[in-house]
């Protein structure tokens, strides 16, 4: 099964992200082809685990299960951006202005727990962001305008309290991904 750990968003945060998606969709050059994330499926990925067999999944869930040594914290959205920073755009996203250090601590803790199972962390640095769309194709002459327009979008920023992370199973199909909650890992409020 394909696994990842994420922070689920409160309804107000999903609505704010949905308003950004609507604005981007109406302003985006029609020649840009993008696959938009369904607002109901939006989350902040903390640790992508990947494909593991069922027996291994039990070990992974057991390793992730204990409460996190992190106090509950708030997040708030920041600006929009594009990955990668140069070249053809692949992902449109919303960053965070609040909560990044705590999400990084959560990410590091999950890496620490998974390492003894042979699940090494990614080589790239953790980047807390909310994926809005994956760009399939953007004509070269539209890229600069796309980057400028995305950076200029106003992002509403309701505060959202994070009290836990969720381990999801992701099932891929031609209709898109389906996420199933497998485990909730609470923040240890008493830290």
C-alpha contacts under 8 A as a table, 3 or more apart, distances in Angstrom:
res1	aa1	res2	aa2	distance
1	X	50	X	7.83
1	X	51	X	5.30
1	X	52	X	5.30
1	X	53	X	5.82
1	X	54	X	6.56
1	X	57	X	7.45
1	X	169	X	6.58
1	X	170	X	7.43
1	X	171	X	7.68
2	X	49	X	7.31
2	X	50	X	4.89
2	X	51	X	4.13
2	X	52	X	6.22
2	X	169	X	5.57
2	X	170	X	5.36
2	X	171	X	6.90
3	X	48	X	6.75
3	X	49	X	5.29
3	X	50	X	5.19
3	X	51	X	6.39
3	X	52	X	7.43
3	X	167	X	6.99
3	X	168	X	5.67
3	X	169	X	4.68
3	X	170	X	6.06
4	X	45	X	7.21
4	X	46	X	7.74
4	X	47	X	5.79
4	X	48	X	4.32
4	X	49	X	5.01
4	X	50	X	6.63
4	X	167	X	5.81
4	X	168	X	5.48
4	X	169	X	6.73
4	X	170	X	7.58
5	X	45	X	6.04
5	X	46	X	5.47
5	X	47	X	5.03
5	X	48	X	6.21
5	X	49	X	7.52
5	X	165	X	6.62
5	X	166	X	5.56
5	X	167	X	4.40
5	X	168	X	6.13
6	X	43	X	6.20
6	X	44	X	5.32
6	X	45	X	4.20
6	X	46	X	4.90
6	X	47	X	6.83
6	X	165	X	5.62
6	X	166	X	5.37
6	X	167	X	6.47
6	X	168	X	7.49
7	X	43	X	5.79
7	X	44	X	5.10
7	X	45	X	6.46
7	X	46	X	6.85
7	X	162	X	7.19
7	X	164	X	6.94
7	X	165	X	4.85
7	X	166	X	6.12
8	X	42	X	7.52
8	X	43	X	4.98
8	X	44	X	6.65
8	X	165	X	7.20
8	X	166	X	7.17
9	X	13	X	5.93
9	X	14	X	6.23
9	X	42	X	7.27
9	X	43	X	5.91
9	X	44	X	7.65
9	X	160	X	7.04
10	X	13	X	5.38
10	X	14	X	6.44
10	X	160	X	6.04
10	X	161	X	7.87
11	X	14	X	5.10
11	X	15	X	6.12
12	X	15	X	5.09
12	X	16	X	6.20
12	X	158	X	6.45
12	X	160	X	7.81
13	X	16	X	5.05
13	X	17	X	6.19
13	X	157	X	7.32
13	X	158	X	5.98
13	X	159	X	7.46
13	X	160	X	6.74
14	X	17	X	5.04
14	X	18	X	6.02
14	X	39	X	6.08
14	X	40	X	7.26
14	X	42	X	6.97
15	X	18	X	4.89
15	X	19	X	6.29
15	X	39	X	7.64
16	X	19	X	5.19
16	X	20	X	6.53
16	X	155	X	7.20
16	X	156	X	5.54
16	X	157	X	7.00
16	X	158	X	7.43
17	X	20	X	5.09
17	X	21	X	6.27
17	X	39	X	7.29
17	X	94	X	7.97
17	X	132	X	7.78
17	X	155	X	7.58
17	X	156	X	7.76
18	X	21	X	5.00
18	X	22	X	6.25
18	X	39	X	5.90
19	X	22	X	5.11
19	X	23	X	6.28
20	X	23	X	5.11
20	X	24	X	6.13
20	X	153	X	7.34
20	X	154	X	7.45
20	X	155	X	6.28
20	X	156	X	8.00
21	X	24	X	5.13
21	X	25	X	6.02
21	X	36	X	7.86
21	X	132	X	6.65
22	X	25	X	5.16
22	X	26	X	6.29
23	X	26	X	5.35
23	X	27	X	6.21
23	X	153	X	7.73
24	X	27	X	5.13
24	X	28	X	5.63
24	X	150	X	7.13
24	X	153	X	7.63
25	X	28	X	5.41
27	X	149	X	7.81
28	X	32	X	7.02
28	X	146	X	6.79
28	X	149	X	7.87
29	X	32	X	5.64
29	X	142	X	7.01
29	X	146	X	7.40
30	X	33	X	7.46
31	X	138	X	6.71
31	X	139	X	6.94
32	X	135	X	7.42
32	X	136	X	7.80
32	X	137	X	5.81
32	X	138	X	4.53
32	X	139	X	6.80
32	X	142	X	7.63
33	X	135	X	5.98
33	X	136	X	5.35
33	X	137	X	5.05
33	X	138	X	6.37
34	X	133	X	6.11
34	X	134	X	5.51
34	X	135	X	4.17
34	X	136	X	5.32
34	X	137	X	7.02
35	X	133	X	5.41
35	X	134	X	5.24
35	X	135	X	6.35
35	X	136	X	7.12
36	X	132	X	5.99
36	X	133	X	4.20
36	X	134	X	6.53
37	X	41	X	6.94
37	X	42	X	6.73
37	X	131	X	7.18
37	X	132	X	5.42
37	X	133	X	5.52
37	X	134	X	7.94
38	X	41	X	5.40
38	X	42	X	6.62
39	X	42	X	5.28
41	X	179	X	7.70
42	X	130	X	7.13
42	X	131	X	7.39
42	X	132	X	7.87
43	X	130	X	6.45
44	X	128	X	6.96
44	X	129	X	6.24
44	X	130	X	5.40
44	X	131	X	7.88
45	X	48	X	6.88
45	X	128	X	7.53
45	X	129	X	7.76
45	X	130	X	7.79
46	X	103	X	6.92
46	X	104	X	7.90
46	X	106	X	7.14
46	X	107	X	5.32
46	X	128	X	7.44
47	X	107	X	5.93
47	X	110	X	6.96
47	X	111	X	7.55
49	X	119	X	7.46
52	X	56	X	5.97
52	X	57	X	5.93
53	X	56	X	5.31
53	X	57	X	6.05
54	X	57	X	4.92
54	X	58	X	6.64
55	X	58	X	5.49
55	X	59	X	7.04
56	X	59	X	5.17
56	X	60	X	6.28
57	X	60	X	4.94
57	X	61	X	6.08
58	X	61	X	5.22
58	X	62	X	6.16
59	X	62	X	5.10
59	X	63	X	6.18
59	X	117	X	7.96
60	X	63	X	5.14
60	X	64	X	6.26
60	X	114	X	7.00
60	X	117	X	7.57
61	X	64	X	5.10
61	X	65	X	5.89
61	X	167	X	7.92
61	X	183	X	7.29
62	X	65	X	5.22
62	X	66	X	7.88
63	X	66	X	7.34
63	X	113	X	5.91
63	X	114	X	6.81
64	X	110	X	6.78
64	X	113	X	6.54
64	X	114	X	7.67
64	X	185	X	7.14
65	X	183	X	7.29
65	X	184	X	7.57
65	X	185	X	5.74
66	X	185	X	6.66
66	X	186	X	7.91
67	X	185	X	5.60
67	X	186	X	5.01
67	X	187	X	5.61
67	X	188	X	5.58
68	X	71	X	7.98
68	X	106	X	7.37
68	X	109	X	7.61
68	X	185	X	6.86
68	X	186	X	6.18
68	X	187	X	4.72
68	X	188	X	5.47
69	X	187	X	6.57
69	X	188	X	5.52
69	X	191	X	6.23
70	X	102	X	7.41
70	X	105	X	7.57
70	X	106	X	7.24
70	X	187	X	5.47
70	X	188	X	5.73
70	X	189	X	7.22
70	X	191	X	6.18
71	X	163	X	7.74
71	X	187	X	5.64
71	X	188	X	5.56
71	X	189	X	4.76
71	X	190	X	6.81
71	X	191	X	5.56
72	X	161	X	6.97
72	X	162	X	5.57
72	X	163	X	4.71
72	X	164	X	7.53
72	X	187	X	5.68
72	X	188	X	7.28
72	X	189	X	5.91
73	X	99	X	6.64
73	X	102	X	7.05
73	X	161	X	5.63
73	X	162	X	5.32
73	X	163	X	6.91
74	X	98	X	6.88
74	X	99	X	5.69
74	X	159	X	6.25
74	X	160	X	5.41
74	X	161	X	4.28
74	X	162	X	5.83
75	X	96	X	6.94
75	X	97	X	7.49
75	X	98	X	4.86
75	X	99	X	4.37
75	X	100	X	7.47
75	X	159	X	5.75
75	X	160	X	5.33
75	X	161	X	6.34
75	X	162	X	7.18
76	X	96	X	5.77
76	X	97	X	5.78
76	X	98	X	4.97
76	X	99	X	6.87
76	X	157	X	5.40
76	X	158	X	6.06
76	X	159	X	4.89
76	X	160	X	6.45
77	X	94	X	6.66
77	X	95	X	5.91
77	X	96	X	4.32
77	X	97	X	5.56
77	X	98	X	7.01
77	X	155	X	7.03
77	X	156	X	7.23
77	X	157	X	4.94
77	X	158	X	7.38
77	X	159	X	7.93
78	X	94	X	6.52
78	X	95	X	5.03
78	X	96	X	4.43
78	X	97	X	4.47
78	X	98	X	7.73
78	X	155	X	6.82
78	X	157	X	7.07
79	X	94	X	5.75
79	X	95	X	5.55
79	X	96	X	7.19
79	X	97	X	7.79
79	X	151	X	6.79
79	X	153	X	7.67
79	X	154	X	7.53
79	X	155	X	6.37
80	X	92	X	7.32
80	X	93	X	5.54
80	X	94	X	4.31
80	X	95	X	6.07
80	X	150	X	5.91
80	X	151	X	5.35
80	X	152	X	7.68
80	X	153	X	6.74
80	X	155	X	7.30
81	X	92	X	5.94
81	X	93	X	5.39
81	X	94	X	6.29
81	X	95	X	7.32
81	X	147	X	7.28
81	X	150	X	6.02
81	X	151	X	5.59
82	X	85	X	6.29
82	X	89	X	6.19
82	X	90	X	7.23
82	X	91	X	5.58
82	X	92	X	4.73
82	X	93	X	6.17
82	X	147	X	6.62
82	X	150	X	7.44
83	X	86	X	7.60
83	X	89	X	5.80
83	X	90	X	5.73
83	X	91	X	5.03
83	X	92	X	6.64
83	X	93	X	7.84
84	X	87	X	6.77
84	X	88	X	7.37
84	X	89	X	5.97
84	X	90	X	6.60
84	X	91	X	7.37
85	X	89	X	7.80
86	X	89	X	7.41
88	X	138	X	7.10
88	X	140	X	7.59
88	X	143	X	6.99
89	X	92	X	7.76
89	X	135	X	6.42
89	X	138	X	7.27
89	X	143	X	7.21
90	X	134	X	5.58
90	X	135	X	4.65
90	X	136	X	6.90
91	X	131	X	6.83
91	X	132	X	7.45
91	X	133	X	5.75
91	X	134	X	4.55
91	X	135	X	5.73
92	X	131	X	6.15
92	X	132	X	5.46
92	X	133	X	5.17
92	X	134	X	6.44
92	X	135	X	7.41
92	X	150	X	7.73
93	X	129	X	6.22
93	X	130	X	5.35
93	X	131	X	4.49
93	X	132	X	5.12
93	X	133	X	7.09
94	X	129	X	5.61
94	X	130	X	5.09
94	X	131	X	6.68
94	X	132	X	7.22
94	X	155	X	7.94
95	X	128	X	6.54
95	X	129	X	4.56
95	X	130	X	6.41
96	X	99	X	6.87
96	X	100	X	6.39
96	X	128	X	6.88
96	X	129	X	6.52
97	X	100	X	7.22
99	X	102	X	5.49
99	X	103	X	6.28
100	X	103	X	5.09
100	X	104	X	6.12
100	X	128	X	6.37
101	X	104	X	5.04
101	X	105	X	6.25
102	X	105	X	4.98
102	X	106	X	6.20
103	X	106	X	4.94
103	X	107	X	6.08
103	X	128	X	7.08
104	X	107	X	4.91
104	X	108	X	6.08
104	X	126	X	6.98
104	X	128	X	7.60
105	X	108	X	5.07
105	X	109	X	6.11
106	X	109	X	5.12
106	X	110	X	6.32
107	X	110	X	5.29
107	X	111	X	6.26
107	X	126	X	7.60
108	X	111	X	5.01
108	X	112	X	6.14
109	X	112	X	5.01
109	X	113	X	6.29
110	X	113	X	5.06
110	X	114	X	6.16
111	X	114	X	5.21
111	X	115	X	6.01
111	X	119	X	7.93
111	X	120	X	7.20
111	X	121	X	5.86
112	X	115	X	5.51
112	X	116	X	7.74
113	X	116	X	6.76
113	X	117	X	7.98
114	X	117	X	5.38
114	X	118	X	6.87
114	X	119	X	5.40
114	X	120	X	7.16
115	X	118	X	5.18
115	X	119	X	5.04
115	X	120	X	5.35
115	X	121	X	7.47
116	X	119	X	7.29
122	X	125	X	7.53
131	X	134	X	7.72
135	X	138	X	7.15
138	X	142	X	6.46
138	X	143	X	6.42
139	X	142	X	5.34
139	X	143	X	6.63
140	X	143	X	5.46
141	X	144	X	7.08
141	X	145	X	7.99
142	X	145	X	5.47
142	X	146	X	6.05
143	X	146	X	5.01
143	X	147	X	6.21
144	X	147	X	5.22
144	X	148	X	6.22
145	X	148	X	5.14
145	X	149	X	5.95
146	X	149	X	5.16
146	X	150	X	6.03
147	X	150	X	5.26
147	X	151	X	6.18
148	X	151	X	5.26
148	X	152	X	6.29
149	X	152	X	5.18
149	X	153	X	6.50
150	X	153	X	5.48
162	X	165	X	7.81
163	X	186	X	5.99
163	X	187	X	5.32
163	X	189	X	7.98
164	X	184	X	6.49
164	X	185	X	5.36
164	X	186	X	4.03
164	X	187	X	5.10
165	X	184	X	5.87
165	X	185	X	5.13
165	X	186	X	6.39
165	X	187	X	7.69
166	X	181	X	6.72
166	X	182	X	7.42
166	X	183	X	5.72
166	X	184	X	4.54
166	X	185	X	6.04
167	X	181	X	6.12
167	X	182	X	5.57
167	X	183	X	5.07
167	X	184	X	6.38
167	X	185	X	7.70
168	X	179	X	6.01
168	X	180	X	5.35
168	X	181	X	4.65
168	X	182	X	5.51
168	X	183	X	7.25
169	X	179	X	5.62
169	X	180	X	5.10
169	X	181	X	6.55
169	X	182	X	6.74
170	X	177	X	6.21
170	X	178	X	5.68
170	X	179	X	4.72
170	X	180	X	6.58
171	X	177	X	5.48
171	X	178	X	5.14
171	X	179	X	6.48
172	X	176	X	6.00
172	X	177	X	4.55
172	X	178	X	6.54
173	X	176	X	5.22
173	X	177	X	6.08
173	X	178	X	7.93
181	X	184	X	7.78
188	X	191	X	5.85
